[in-house]
Amino acid sequence: MSLLRFKAVMDDSHLYDKNNDLFYVQADYDQRPTGLCRGGKELCLLHIQASTGNVTNILQTPFTVYKYEKEANPEKALAWMEGSNGKCPKTSTSQDFWFGIVNLKTGSASKISCVAPKDIIQMDEWVAAFDKSNSFLATGSRFSDNTQLIVFNVQSGKEHLNTKLPGLAKELKTKMGLY
């Protein structure tokens, strides 16, 4: 088993390739003496042999994947991501969300569509899911008392639905206003 010498690992966005027994996950703040991803704009894509825990490959990527489609082919995995490296326009908060096809074996990605800079995702973009047909992605977040559910069309990148639900936790009578 390999020691993963990274300070940060994307725990909500990963992919397991059952056919090859490989686990793909992005990590940052590489602590190895010859580390590729020291913290900043690039993440490392780790290939981990699931049965042994050994890292078999590490690739540097200029993007961050927040969600993969459920049943993905490692050579063409649909992904919800940020960091388009100039492929998409940025928001006023320097976000550039997009949909793409990721080749996990090479660490490369091609663009399907960009999310418009006017479509602001409050936070927690990794709390997301593709629908069964992979036509839409829904992501939800909460900032203060403003709950947001936003749905995007994958092919166009256009906002399909954007709800703001202030007071939802209070209305649901959740413990300590959490849900």
Disulfide bonds with the S-S distance in Angstrom:
Cys37-Cys44 2.05
Cys88-Cys114 1.98
